[in-house]
Amino acid sequence: MNKSIAALLTVGLVAILWFMPVPEGLKPQAWHLFAIFMGTVIGFILQPIEAGSVALVAMVMVALTNTIKFTEVLTAFSGSTVWLIVSAFILARAFIITGLGRRIAYLVMRSFGDSSLKLVYSLVISDVIIGPAIPSNSARSGGLVFPIVASLCQAFDSHPGESSRKIGAFLMTSVFHIDFVVSAMFLTAMVGNPIAAELAKKILNVDITWMSWFIAAVVPGVVALIAIPYVLFKIYPPEIKKTPEAKEMANKVLQEMGPISRGEKIMMAVFIGLLILWATAEFTKLNGTLIAFMGLCVLLLTKVLTWDHVIKETKAWDTLVWVGSVILMSDYLNKTGFIPWFAKILENQMVGVSMLTAVILSFVIYLYSHYFFASMSAHITSMYGALITLGVASGAPPFISAFVVALASNICGCLTHFGSGPSPVYFGAGYVDQKTWWKLGFIVSLMHIVIWVGVGGVWWKVLGYW
């Protein structure tokens, strides 16, 4: 879309909502904040300017109109959630700089990759290992894993076109889909997860910790990691079933990399330390962001990272601005009464609807509405806060209501070739046509519903969550 048209649509929406009559039961402040918030969401989707710029304009607008006081606007940059995301991006950079992530992938491949299905499972294991430390699908799947997958395709003489079904199409689709599962398994594996956790806390007063997220997601997550590659292997099989060359290739790359370096050893120690501290935070009472900062300090003191690396991690600082603005406005939508007002409307509409139906409905609505989004973060911004109240309105436990939609905000990227950061990378490799990509994405989405709501529901019952 033309940038000028996008800008006019964004500004026009804000103006229309702003000058509409304030709905009964709402204060003008709440309605005006909603108008600016919706303009911000549309700005994120249409992108007349960069997301960070849209967020900055929104924060200036809420201050100039006295919708939120300027001193309160500045608190957007003081929350622990936004700084956890910033620190996670920088930790991810250290993982890539040291080469540890790449070494882990090739070590696992050398051990297990002697068939096309095992090759995918070896990449699954690699993704699970590095997932908690890299909060960006684009950085992890697109930047770190994709080059390995592309190299494997070349090694087996599988190229876009006639030879794509040798092994390339299977590898591209399988690895693409499993990364969303990994993102859903860890609080720190996708940039939107901490945002969802923070919104759940502000709207439903639910505290989702790193460990509680992992415990709730681990069983359905493992089932999905096993089932999805196997089903794809059956319905979209590669021509090459045995891949002993993959082990040889991995061994050759590892020999070229040489012995594990000092930086990799330190990064591994820091990574293990972070996982232990995040997992035991409920007992140690250490803040999750403080734990991440501790890891960064070790990396800086040992010169694995330099301050130059920190200030040049532009994605982290961009995220600080737009995520901070989203959390700020969502918080004040709750404080000014808009979200309680909207939740009451939903509650009235959900009369007679069972708790289980409402939870499934919130998951499915979020999942398939992603056909209309090109950004997982913009999707969370626009719909997460509203949909988590759907289950609660029918009597579902707040944790389940919030967590189910948070899961959907990860796996929804499976549907299209444009709905997430890695999507254009894997689809753009040219091994799978668009019709097949969407068809496989829809099949995988049905599996997600069965696994996360079905298997997950049973697991959460065992845990006593409902």
Sequence and secondary structure as in RCSB ss.txt:
>XXXX:A:sequence
MNKSIAALLTVGLVAILWFMPVPEGLKPQAWHLFAIFMGTVIGFILQPIEAGSVALVAMVMVALTNTIKFTEVLT
AFSGSTVWLIVSAFILARAFIITGLGRRIAYLVMRSFGDSSLKLVYSLVISDVIIGPAIPSNSARSGGLVFPIVA
SLCQAFDSHPGESSRKIGAFLMTSVFHIDFVVSAMFLTAMVGNPIAAELAKKILNVDITWMSWFIAAVVPGVVAL
IAIPYVLFKIYPPEIKKTPEAKEMANKVLQEMGPISRGEKIMMAVFIGLLILWATAEFTKLNGTLIAFMGLCVLL
LTKVLTWDHVIKETKAWDTLVWVGSVILMSDYLNKTGFIPWFAKILENQMVGVSMLTAVILSFVIYLYSHYFFAS
MSAHITSMYGALITLGVASGAPPFISAFVVALASNICGCLTHFGSGPSPVYFGAGYVDQKTWWKLGFIVSLMHIV
IWVGVGGVWWKVLGYW
>XXXX:A:secstr
  HHHHHHHHHHHHHHHHHS   TT  HHHHHHHHHHHHHHHHHHH SS HHHHHHHHHHHHHHTTSS HHHHGG
GGT HHHHHHHHHHHHHHHHHHHTHHHHHHHHHHHHH SBHHHHHHHHHHHHHHHGGG   HIIIIIIIIHHHHH
HHHHHTT  SSTTTTTTHHHHHHHHHHHHHHHHHH TTSSTHHHHHHHHHHHHH     HHHHHHHHHHHHHHHH
HHHHHHHHHHS  S  B HHHHHHHHHHHHHH S  HHHHHHHHHHHHHHHHHHTHHHH   HHHHHHHHHHHHH
HTTSS HHHHHT HHHHHHHHHHHHHHHHHHHHHHTTHHHHHHHHHHHHTTT  HHHHHHHHHHHHHHHGGG S 
HHHHIIIIIHHHHHHHHHTT  HHHHHHHHHHHHHHGGGS SSSSSHHHHHHHTSSS HHHHHHHHHHHHHHHII
IIIIIHHHHHHHHT  
